[in-house]
Amino acid sequence: MQVVVQHRISDPEEFFSADAQEVAENAPSGVQARQFFPSQDRSTAVCLWEGDSIDAVRSYVDSVTGDSSQNTYFEVDAELAMGLPEAASARA
């Protein structure tokens, strides 16, 4: 499933101290970072993850972001979405 995470960033220095590429590479099995979109002022960010469940994505992302942001999660309705990347499982 595709999961969007909306970050309301309270501590930009802490939030952006983690390298996005490293965060993606260190994700557990069944969780994959797909896209990351930070705002110009670094107060918000949105990212797209692929995961076995919202809880799997939440568990990892919350562990990485800690108290630096308040995160909101939702499953993407793939039938209505535009521009979703091809699912990783479809390429295997």
N, C-alpha and C positions, 0 to 999 in steps of 0.2 A: 504494500500500500504506500501511497505518497502522503507525506505528512508535512504540513507547513508549520513553522515555528515563528511566531512574532515575538521579538525581543524588545522590551522597553528597558533601555540601558540606563542604570543609575550610576555606574562607575565605569566610564569609557576606558580609562587607563587600564583597569583590571580586565575588562571584557576583551579588549583588543590586544592584551599582552599575550594571549594564546594565538599562535599562528594558525590561521584557518586551514591551511593545507595539512598541518600536523593533526589538528582536531579530526579532520576527515580521515586521514590515514590510520588513526588510532581507534576508530570506531569499532565496536565489537561486531562479531559475526551477526548478520541479519540486519545491520543498520548501516546505511550508506548515505553520505552527504552528496547532494546533487547540485545545489546552487546556493549562493550566499550573496545577499544584497544589503549592504550597510548604507544608512543615510549619510549624506554629505556632512551633517553636523554631529554624527556618531551618537545620536540620542536613541535611535531605533535601528533595527535590522530585521530582515525577513530571510529565512532560509528554507530550502526544500530538502527533505530527507526521504529516503526510501527505507521502509522497515517492516518487520513482521507484524508490528502493532504500534499504536500510539505510545503505549507504556514502555516499549523497548526504546523508542526514540527519546521519550521524556527522561527515562532513567539515565541515559548517556548524556544528553544535552544539559540537563540540570546539574549533573556531576561536573561538567566542564565549566559552565557559566557561574556556578555557585551563587553568591549574593550580588553579583554585578549586574544582573538583569532580572526582570520579571518576565517569564516566558508563558505564552499562550499557544496551545497546540490544537490543530484540527486536521482531520482526514480530508484529503482533496476528493471532490466528486469528479472523477476522471471523465465522465460522460459530458460534463459541462465545461471542463477546463480547456484552456488554449495554451499551446506551447510546452506541454509537459515533455520532459526528456524521455526517450525510450527506456522502458523498464530494464534494469540490469538483468533480471531473470530471463528476459526475451533474447538477450544476446548470448547467453550461456549455451 
